């Protein structure tokens, strides 16, 4: 997370349309809170976009962490003119949102799914699962961060990326996101950082390389009574440039942009304890296209 609009590692720059975007467990957020008495999440309804305290710092970190993808190369589902899918008035192909029926991979590289097929379906599954891993709480701990980066990236970019991350995850950064200076979570609180893929598409593929866009929603913040950095949600699209290395897809470079973002519903914001209980009680998934 550099402090500008761009940052990168190796030969590929990390590009983003929003300086407050996120990969690696951090992201810009929008949330709607209820009116009336509050809990650890605040007391009254707030505007859709808050001053960027946690989000600003978190978003900055993300740009450095971003090791997921490439810039948008156009639509994977193309119209007759060869450009992005869906011209004015056109209907999306049903196959663009339907599951393939291909079973998820059964292999694991540490805790991360591995052994993806050497085709478009495999590339989409790999990109989705890697987005989840790179947006997890594990990225905030040095040992698990190394394991995640090694499991998801081309070995040629791993060490440079880890060196950049070591500088980004500083005591000052941890403090700004609500953690203790050593990266541990304050007593009585639960640190939340999750990325949830909504859909994926291949925008370019040629032999042993593929570019995949993963549309995601995500959660980040502190859950628990007394939290001053409540868990909030955001929507963003990650683009991953993948390379076939060691009989599996690995990330060469990455970028992300904000949205597409749906209209917020009128759901009541849950209490801090409800959010903490949900995060601790519900596990994640292995994603397959």
Buried (B, 14 or more C-beta within 10 A) or exposed (E): BBEEBEBBBBEBBBBBBBBBBBBBBBBBBBBBBBEEEBBBBBEEEBEEEBEBEBBBBBBBBBBBBBBBBBBBBEBBBBEEEEEBBBEEEEEEEEEEEEEEEEEBBEEEBEEBBBBBBBBBBBBBBBBBBBBBBBBBBBBBBEEBBBBBBBBBBBEEBBBBBBEBBEEBBEEEBBEBBBBEEEBEBBEEBBBBBBBBBEBBBBBBBEEEBBBBBBBBBBBBBBBBEEBEBBBBBBBBBBBBBBBBBEEBBBBBBBBBBBEEEEEEEEEEBBBBBEBBBBBEEEEEEBBBB
